[in-house]
Amino acid sequence: QVQLVESGGGLVQPGGSLRLSCTTSGIIFSIYHMGWYRQAPGKQRELVAGIGSGYNPNYADSVKGRFTISRDNAKNTVYLEMNSLKPEDTAVYYCKGSSRLYGDYWGQGTQVTVSS
């Protein structure tokens, strides 16, 4: 059974930091492209950051320089380090694993709220 489980969300003040984790099971993690997406109320889900099996990250323009995606293949886990958080970063953050051979899988999401 495939599982992607996000953790690390919460309430943080503007300018603060959070580190999200997505731990996977049931997939060959090392071959998957992993991505972090977010969805704010009333908005479409958008890509925040992605990292391929070759460790080549990409970021949405809105988070460049503030967020860092990384992966630990030994732990089957992908991370999203978020710094200098802004109120507009408030959203549910989702982890996604993608493989051309095996398909796509989503986590259940974790809420991030940036507010004073």
Residue pairs with C-beta under 8 A, 6 or more apart in sequence:
1 25
1 26
2 24
2 25
2 26
2 27
2 105
3 24
3 25
3 26
4 22
4 23
4 24
4 95
4 96
4 97
4 105
4 106
4 107
4 108
5 22
5 23
5 24
5 107
5 108
6 20
6 21
6 22
6 93
6 94
6 95
6 107
6 108
6 109
6 110
7 20
7 21
7 22
7 23
7 110
8 18
8 19
8 20
8 21
8 110
9 18
9 20
9 93
9 110
9 111
9 112
10 18
10 111
10 112
10 113
11 113
11 115
12 18
12 85
12 112
12 113
12 114
13 114
13 115
13 116
14 85
14 86
14 87
14 114
14 115
14 116
15 84
15 85
16 85
16 114
17 81
17 82
17 83
17 84
17 85
18 82
18 85
18 112
19 79
19 80
19 81
19 82
20 36
20 79
20 80
20 82
20 93
20 95
20 110
20 112
21 77
21 78
21 79
22 34
22 36
22 77
22 78
22 79
22 80
22 95
22 107
23 75
23 76
23 77
24 32
24 76
24 77
24 78
24 95
24 97
24 105
25 76
27 76
27 97
27 99
27 102
27 105
28 99
28 102
29 73
29 76
29 77
29 97
30 53
30 73
31 53
31 99
31 101
32 53
32 97
32 98
32 99
32 102
33 50
33 51
33 52
33 53
33 97
33 98
33 99
34 50
34 51
34 69
34 71
34 78
34 95
34 96
34 97
34 98
35 47
35 48
35 49
35 50
35 51
35 95
35 96
35 97
35 98
36 47
36 48
36 49
36 50
36 69
36 78
36 80
36 93
36 94
36 95
36 96
37 45
37 46
37 47
37 48
37 93
37 94
37 95
37 96
38 45
38 46
38 48
38 89
38 91
38 92
38 93
38 94
38 112
39 45
39 46
39 91
39 92
39 94
39 109
40 88
40 90
40 91
40 92
43 91
45 94
46 60
47 60
48 59
48 60
48 63
48 67
48 80
48 93
49 57
49 58
49 59
49 60
49 63
49 67
49 68
49 69
49 80
50 57
50 58
50 69
51 57
51 58
51 69
51 70
51 71
51 78
55 71
57 68
57 69
57 70
59 67
59 69
62 88
63 82
63 89
66 82
66 83
66 84
66 85
67 80
67 81
67 82
67 83
68 80
68 81
68 83
69 78
69 79
69 80
69 81
70 78
70 79
70 81
71 77
71 78
71 79
72 78
72 79
78 95
80 93
82 89
82 112
85 112
85 114
86 114
87 114
87 115
88 114
89 112
89 114
90 112
90 113
90 114
90 115
91 112
92 109
92 110
92 111
92 112
93 109
93 110
93 111
93 112
94 106
94 107
94 108
94 109
95 106
95 107
96 104
96 105
96 106
96 107
97 104
97 105
98 104
